[in-house]
Amino acid sequence: MRSLMVLAQVILVGIINDGFFYSAAHAQCAATDKIYIDPSLVPKRPTLSREGFSALMNNRNPNAEKMNQYLLQQHMQRNQPIEVPYGTGRVLVHPDNPCIQQYIP
């Protein structure tokens, strides 16, 4: 139970810190950027520290299985483009710079 609480706290702190620094670092896009989706509305992946990832891998609580699978999947895809539905297609957004977007019909 204690390890689950520690894991939840690590994840919450990571998400809060990521959101704070993310908005400050990417305040404006260049005039030449083709923007389909407002960069502030692009969903962000949860970030895990090395300690958080270690806690996730060592957590053997069967009640947290789905959450562990989701966080592991997000961690493994952290450098992949974020896919957002848009109109009849989708927009691929760079995970580090939401101003870099590509529309795929």
C-alpha positions as CSV (number, residue, x, y, z in Angstrom):
1,M,0.0,0.0,0.0
2,R,2.8,2.4,0.9
3,S,4.6,1.8,-2.4
4,L,1.4,2.6,-4.3
5,M,1.1,5.9,-2.4
6,V,4.7,6.8,-3.2
7,L,4.2,5.9,-6.8
8,A,1.1,8.2,-7.0
9,Q,3.0,11.0,-5.3
10,V,5.9,10.7,-7.7
11,I,3.6,10.7,-10.7
12,L,1.6,13.7,-9.5
13,V,4.7,15.8,-8.8
14,G,6.1,14.9,-12.3
15,I,2.9,15.9,-14.0
16,I,2.6,19.2,-12.1
17,N,6.3,20.1,-12.7
18,D,6.0,19.2,-16.4
19,G,3.0,21.3,-16.9
20,F,4.6,24.3,-15.2
21,F,7.8,24.2,-17.2
22,Y,6.1,23.2,-20.4
23,S,4.0,26.3,-20.7
24,A,6.8,28.7,-19.9
25,A,9.2,27.1,-22.3
26,H,6.8,27.1,-25.3
27,A,5.0,30.4,-24.9
28,Q,4.9,31.3,-28.6
29,C,5.2,29.7,-32.0
30,A,6.9,31.2,-35.0
31,A,4.8,33.0,-37.6
32,T,5.8,30.4,-40.2
33,D,4.5,27.5,-38.1
34,K,1.4,25.8,-39.5
35,I,-0.8,25.4,-36.4
36,Y,-3.8,23.1,-36.5
37,I,-4.3,22.7,-32.8
38,D,-3.7,25.3,-30.1
39,P,-0.3,24.2,-28.6
40,S,-1.6,24.8,-25.1
41,L,-4.4,22.3,-25.7
42,V,-2.2,19.5,-27.0
43,P,-2.4,16.6,-24.5
44,K,0.9,16.0,-22.6
45,R,2.3,12.6,-21.7
46,P,3.1,12.0,-18.1
47,T,6.8,12.1,-17.3
48,L,8.4,9.6,-15.0
49,S,11.7,10.2,-13.2
50,R,14.2,7.4,-12.9
51,E,12.9,6.8,-9.3
52,G,9.3,6.8,-10.5
53,F,10.0,4.3,-13.3
54,S,11.8,2.1,-10.8
55,A,8.9,2.2,-8.4
56,L,6.5,1.4,-11.3
57,M,8.5,-1.7,-12.3
58,N,8.8,-2.9,-8.7
59,N,5.1,-2.4,-7.8
60,R,3.4,-5.8,-7.5
61,N,0.0,-4.6,-6.5
62,P,-2.6,-6.4,-8.6
63,N,-5.1,-3.5,-8.1
64,A,-2.8,-1.1,-9.9
65,E,-2.1,-3.3,-12.9
66,K,-4.0,-1.1,-15.5
67,M,-2.4,2.1,-14.2
68,N,1.0,0.5,-14.4
69,Q,0.4,-0.7,-18.0
70,Y,-0.8,2.8,-19.0
71,L,2.2,4.5,-17.5
72,L,4.7,2.1,-18.9
73,Q,3.2,2.5,-22.4
74,Q,3.3,6.3,-22.0
75,H,6.9,6.1,-20.8
76,M,7.9,3.9,-23.8
77,Q,6.3,6.3,-26.3
78,R,7.6,9.5,-24.7
79,N,9.6,10.5,-27.8
80,Q,6.9,9.6,-30.4
81,P,4.6,12.2,-31.9
82,I,1.4,12.8,-30.1
83,E,-1.6,12.0,-32.3
84,V,-4.6,14.2,-32.0
85,P,-7.9,13.7,-34.1
86,Y,-8.6,16.7,-36.3
87,G,-11.5,16.9,-38.8
88,T,-11.5,13.9,-41.0
89,G,-7.8,13.1,-40.3
90,R,-5.3,13.5,-37.5
91,V,-2.5,15.9,-36.5
92,L,0.9,14.6,-35.4
93,V,2.4,16.9,-32.8
94,H,6.1,16.9,-31.8
95,P,6.3,15.8,-28.1
96,D,8.8,18.5,-27.1
97,N,7.6,21.4,-29.3
98,P,3.8,21.6,-29.8
99,C,4.4,24.2,-32.5
100,I,5.6,21.5,-34.8
101,Q,2.5,19.9,-36.2
102,Q,1.7,17.8,-39.3
103,Y,-1.8,17.1,-40.7
104,I,-2.4,13.5,-41.9
105,P,-5.6,13.1,-43.9
